[in-house]
């Protein structure tokens, strides 16, 4: 799908689009939506009043008779604890906001402007914040994805590679009482996952294993399903094939490999969000990008697997799901 060509007004709007992002980030940081919901927001403060009016202008709040109200979508997604709470996920966008200001630097050097190790264990506070953001993001996406996975009665053991803070593992286990899941990620992230799994009361069925899917070897033919959700977009094609080959060896014959990721069409320009997310990944990881689903299917074949159809995940995030069989 070709993007609409920008008009002059569209160019001006794009140049100031970050105003709206900054308003959203500040509103979440200042707990605006929770305060509005509770009726405790201080409208006498000049700074808060300006922020509130900006939220109204951006469609994030309603204003009637001088009073502020959450919108229906805001109640669901922007009030912490809402049914579709996105506040933790949005904080990830806030955390990478400074990196986007250095995009020209990346273009000149070809190197990420932020070291990925910062949020993968090197900086404890950033790692915890990153894990919390990824947990919130994955919980939101996973509620749409997990019902699409269609686990069968004979599928009991799942290996969840680069499982992050454990959100997908938790959702899979909750939806399928007979499943046991081994989730693998770097030590600092795996430690965060253990905390979330324990809080969910699933420590008996989910094992959080410290490891690295770039080099780990897994029990051969030991798993019915292997999942790789939201991880391969940080890898080079060569790394992806290597990861898929080792995942294949972990599967029993007839087992399934499920890959969920932000993907594009063959042009690498649509969906627009995915094309922009490719830049985000390049700014913050050594090999980050977004591949097409057809490229992924070629790598799956190279790894000895038979890929199936591409399934689109419902909005708001344009993730695609590809299933392959051993």
PLY file of the C-alpha trace (Angstrom):
ply
format ascii 1.0
element vertex 326
property float x
property float y
property float z
element edge 325
property int vertex1
property int vertex2
end_header
0.00 0.00 0.00
1.55 3.27 -1.13
1.63 6.08 1.43
-0.29 9.26 0.69
1.98 12.00 -0.68
2.31 14.87 1.80
0.71 18.22 0.97
2.39 21.45 2.12
0.12 21.43 5.16
1.01 17.80 5.73
4.71 18.67 5.73
4.13 21.41 8.31
2.06 19.00 10.43
4.80 16.38 10.26
7.47 18.88 11.31
5.57 19.55 14.55
4.20 16.05 15.13
6.61 15.54 18.02
4.73 18.22 19.97
1.89 15.75 20.42
4.23 12.93 21.44
5.87 15.16 24.04
2.44 16.10 25.43
1.47 12.43 25.74
4.76 11.48 27.42
4.54 14.37 29.90
0.90 13.62 30.69
1.77 10.03 31.56
4.81 11.08 33.60
2.67 13.60 35.52
-0.09 11.03 36.11
-2.60 13.30 34.38
-5.07 10.66 33.25
-5.31 8.98 36.65
-5.77 12.37 38.35
-8.46 13.40 35.87
-10.27 10.10 36.46
-10.10 10.62 40.24
-11.08 14.30 39.98
-7.91 15.42 41.79
-6.07 17.23 38.98
-4.85 20.73 39.96
-6.26 23.08 37.34
-4.91 26.15 39.20
-1.32 25.30 38.25
-0.30 27.19 35.09
1.92 24.37 33.83
-0.71 21.70 34.44
-3.45 23.78 32.85
-1.41 24.28 29.69
-0.64 20.56 29.56
-4.31 19.68 30.07
-5.41 22.01 27.27
-2.74 20.53 24.99
-4.11 17.06 25.80
-7.57 18.27 24.78
-6.16 19.70 21.56
-4.53 16.35 20.82
-7.74 14.42 21.51
-6.37 12.80 24.66
-8.85 14.51 27.00
-12.29 16.14 26.75
-13.07 19.57 28.20
-16.59 20.65 29.11
-17.59 23.73 31.12
-14.00 24.24 32.19
-13.63 20.70 33.51
-11.47 17.92 32.09
-12.58 14.34 31.40
-10.92 11.21 30.05
-12.01 10.05 26.63
-13.42 6.51 26.27
-10.14 5.30 24.75
-8.15 7.18 27.39
-10.04 5.36 30.15
-9.03 2.05 28.59
-5.44 2.77 27.56
-4.09 5.79 29.47
-5.44 5.35 32.98
-3.06 2.93 34.74
-4.82 -0.37 35.34
-7.30 0.17 32.50
-8.45 -2.80 30.44
-6.08 -1.87 27.61
-3.41 -0.10 29.70
-0.66 1.16 27.39
1.11 3.44 29.85
4.11 1.17 30.40
4.43 0.49 26.67
4.30 4.22 25.89
7.12 4.80 28.34
9.34 2.77 26.02
8.62 5.30 23.26
9.45 8.07 25.71
12.75 6.43 26.63
13.90 6.23 22.99
12.65 9.76 22.23
16.14 11.32 22.62
17.65 8.77 20.23
15.36 9.93 17.42
16.84 13.41 17.75
20.16 11.88 16.68
18.86 10.24 13.51
21.16 12.31 11.26
24.12 11.04 13.29
23.05 7.45 12.62
22.68 8.16 8.90
26.25 9.46 8.77
27.84 6.68 10.85
25.55 3.69 10.30
25.95 2.90 13.98
23.30 2.95 16.74
23.27 6.14 18.79
22.42 4.27 21.99
24.15 1.15 23.27
21.60 -1.70 23.66
23.49 -2.99 26.71
22.15 -0.01 28.68
18.68 -1.55 28.91
19.77 -5.19 28.79
21.52 -5.37 32.14
24.26 -2.74 32.21
22.09 -0.06 33.83
19.83 -1.63 36.45
17.26 1.18 36.45
17.01 1.34 32.64
16.79 -2.47 32.47
13.93 -2.56 34.97
12.11 0.24 33.14
12.69 -1.48 29.78
11.37 -4.79 31.12
8.29 -3.07 32.53
7.63 -1.33 29.22
8.08 -4.54 27.26
5.82 -6.41 29.69
3.05 -3.85 29.26
3.48 -3.77 25.50
3.49 -7.57 25.19
0.46 -7.98 27.46
-1.48 -5.60 25.22
-0.43 -7.34 22.00
-0.58 -10.83 23.47
-4.25 -10.62 24.37
-4.97 -10.55 20.63
-2.19 -12.95 19.61
-2.57 -15.85 22.06
-6.11 -16.80 20.93
-4.71 -17.08 17.39
-2.04 -19.63 18.34
-4.51 -22.54 18.39
-2.64 -24.92 20.68
-3.64 -28.55 20.13
-4.13 -31.24 22.77
-0.78 -32.86 21.97
1.16 -29.62 22.36
2.37 -29.54 25.95
5.91 -28.11 25.96
6.75 -24.63 24.68
10.17 -23.04 24.28
9.81 -19.25 24.28
13.03 -17.77 22.86
13.98 -14.18 23.71
10.93 -14.33 25.94
11.59 -10.95 27.54
9.86 -10.30 30.85
7.58 -13.31 30.38
4.31 -11.69 29.28
3.67 -14.03 26.36
4.60 -17.07 28.44
2.16 -15.98 31.14
-0.67 -15.41 28.66
-0.05 -18.74 26.91
-0.01 -20.63 30.21
-3.13 -18.89 31.49
-5.05 -19.69 28.30
-3.82 -23.31 28.11
-3.73 -25.07 31.52
-1.86 -28.12 30.16
1.12 -26.09 28.82
4.53 -25.80 30.42
6.80 -23.05 29.09
10.56 -22.53 29.20
11.32 -18.89 28.46
14.89 -17.86 27.60
16.49 -14.43 27.73
19.59 -12.59 28.93
20.25 -12.94 32.68
19.01 -9.48 33.73
15.84 -9.76 31.65
15.24 -13.36 32.73
15.45 -12.24 36.36
12.73 -9.66 35.71
10.64 -12.37 34.01
10.90 -14.58 37.10
9.35 -11.80 39.17
6.41 -11.36 36.80
5.86 -15.13 36.57
5.90 -15.51 40.35
3.44 -12.64 40.70
1.13 -14.41 38.23
1.32 -17.59 40.32
2.80 -19.62 37.44
6.29 -20.50 38.72
5.32 -24.19 38.68
4.61 -24.16 34.94
6.93 -21.46 33.56
10.71 -21.76 33.88
12.69 -18.57 33.27
16.07 -19.66 31.95
18.99 -17.24 31.66
20.63 -17.63 28.27
21.30 -16.11 24.87
19.45 -17.29 21.78
22.42 -16.21 19.65
24.47 -19.13 20.98
22.32 -21.46 23.10
21.77 -25.07 22.14
18.49 -26.58 23.34
17.32 -30.10 24.16
16.94 -31.83 20.79
13.38 -32.66 19.65
12.14 -31.81 23.14
9.50 -29.18 22.40
6.11 -29.22 20.68
6.15 -25.49 19.95
8.91 -22.87 19.77
7.93 -19.20 19.87
10.00 -16.16 18.90
7.90 -13.10 19.60
9.09 -9.56 18.86
12.82 -10.33 18.80
14.15 -11.12 15.32
13.91 -7.50 14.15
17.15 -6.83 16.02
19.12 -9.48 14.11
20.93 -9.69 10.77
19.67 -12.18 8.16
22.59 -14.49 8.92
21.82 -14.41 12.65
18.13 -15.05 12.00
18.86 -18.19 9.97
21.22 -19.47 12.66
18.63 -18.84 15.41
15.94 -20.58 13.36
18.13 -23.62 12.70
18.79 -24.15 16.40
15.10 -23.60 17.16
14.30 -26.25 14.54
16.55 -28.77 16.27
14.63 -28.18 19.52
11.32 -29.08 17.87
9.90 -32.57 17.63
8.86 -33.78 14.18
5.59 -32.10 13.27
6.21 -29.37 15.87
5.43 -25.73 15.18
7.60 -22.61 15.15
5.64 -19.38 15.69
7.23 -16.04 14.78
5.49 -12.81 15.76
7.12 -9.57 14.70
6.76 -6.14 13.20
7.07 -6.91 9.48
6.68 -5.06 6.19
5.61 -5.93 2.70
8.25 -6.62 0.05
8.89 -2.88 -0.50
9.96 -2.34 3.14
7.77 0.82 3.14
4.39 -0.45 4.36
2.81 -0.56 6.83
4.20 2.91 7.59
4.53 2.18 11.32
6.71 -0.83 10.60
8.96 1.15 8.26
9.43 3.79 10.97
9.99 1.10 13.60
12.88 -0.16 11.47
14.59 3.20 12.03
13.85 2.97 15.75
15.58 -0.41 15.93
18.57 0.81 13.94
18.99 3.72 16.35
19.12 1.45 19.40
20.59 -1.91 18.28
23.56 -3.04 16.20
21.58 -4.87 13.51
18.05 -3.57 14.05
15.59 -3.24 11.16
12.23 -4.67 10.01
12.12 -7.50 7.47
9.30 -8.57 5.19
7.20 -11.66 5.79
8.42 -13.11 2.50
12.05 -12.72 3.61
11.18 -14.50 6.86
9.59 -17.38 4.97
12.74 -17.75 2.89
14.84 -17.99 6.06
12.43 -20.51 7.57
12.84 -22.72 4.49
16.62 -22.33 4.73
16.38 -23.52 8.34
14.53 -26.66 7.26
10.99 -25.59 8.15
7.81 -25.33 6.10
6.24 -21.86 6.47
2.52 -21.22 6.32
0.38 -18.15 5.70
0.93 -14.72 7.24
-1.70 -13.66 9.77
-2.29 -10.01 10.63
-2.69 -9.13 14.30
-5.56 -6.74 15.12
-4.70 -3.04 15.80
-3.23 -1.00 17.36
0.19 -2.54 16.62
0.80 -3.88 13.07
2.38 -7.18 14.10
2.26 -10.20 11.78
2.31 -13.86 12.77
3.97 -16.55 10.65
3.71 -20.26 11.53
6.12 -22.92 10.28
6.10 -26.70 10.73
9.00 -29.13 11.13
0 1
1 2
2 3
3 4
4 5
5 6
6 7
7 8
8 9
9 10
10 11
11 12
12 13
13 14
14 15
15 16
16 17
17 18
18 19
19 20
20 21
21 22
22 23
23 24
24 25
25 26
26 27
27 28
28 29
29 30
30 31
31 32
32 33
33 34
34 35
35 36
36 37
37 38
38 39
39 40
40 41
41 42
42 43
43 44
44 45
45 46
46 47
47 48
48 49
49 50
50 51
51 52
52 53
53 54
54 55
55 56
56 57
57 58
58 59
59 60
60 61
61 62
62 63
63 64
64 65
65 66
66 67
67 68
68 69
69 70
70 71
71 72
72 73
73 74
74 75
75 76
76 77
77 78
78 79
79 80
80 81
81 82
82 83
83 84
84 85
85 86
86 87
87 88
88 89
89 90
90 91
91 92
92 93
93 94
94 95
95 96
96 97
97 98
98 99
99 100
100 101
101 102
102 103
103 104
104 105
105 106
106 107
107 108
108 109
109 110
110 111
111 112
112 113
113 114
114 115
115 116
116 117
117 118
118 119
119 120
120 121
121 122
122 123
123 124
124 125
125 126
126 127
127 128
128 129
129 130
130 131
131 132
132 133
133 134
134 135
135 136
136 137
137 138
138 139
139 140
140 141
141 142
142 143
143 144
144 145
145 146
146 147
147 148
148 149
149 150
150 151
151 152
152 153
153 154
154 155
155 156
156 157
157 158
158 159
159 160
160 161
161 162
162 163
163 164
164 165
165 166
166 167
167 168
168 169
169 170
170 171
171 172
172 173
173 174
174 175
175 176
176 177
177 178
178 179
179 180
180 181
181 182
182 183
183 184
184 185
185 186
186 187
187 188
188 189
189 190
190 191
191 192
192 193
193 194
194 195
195 196
196 197
197 198
198 199
199 200
200 201
201 202
202 203
203 204
204 205
205 206
206 207
207 208
208 209
209 210
210 211
211 212
212 213
213 214
214 215
215 216
216 217
217 218
218 219
219 220
220 221
221 222
222 223
223 224
224 225
225 226
226 227
227 228
228 229
229 230
230 231
231 232
232 233
233 234
234 235
235 236
236 237
237 238
238 239
239 240
240 241
241 242
242 243
243 244
244 245
245 246
246 247
247 248
248 249
249 250
250 251
251 252
252 253
253 254
254 255
255 256
256 257
257 258
258 259
259 260
260 261
261 262
262 263
263 264
264 265
265 266
266 267
267 268
268 269
269 270
270 271
271 272
272 273
273 274
274 275
275 276
276 277
277 278
278 279
279 280
280 281
281 282
282 283
283 284
284 285
285 286
286 287
287 288
288 289
289 290
290 291
291 292
292 293
293 294
294 295
295 296
296 297
297 298
298 299
299 300
300 301
301 302
302 303
303 304
304 305
305 306
306 307
307 308
308 309
309 310
310 311
311 312
312 313
313 314
314 315
315 316
316 317
317 318
318 319
319 320
320 321
321 322
322 323
323 324
324 325
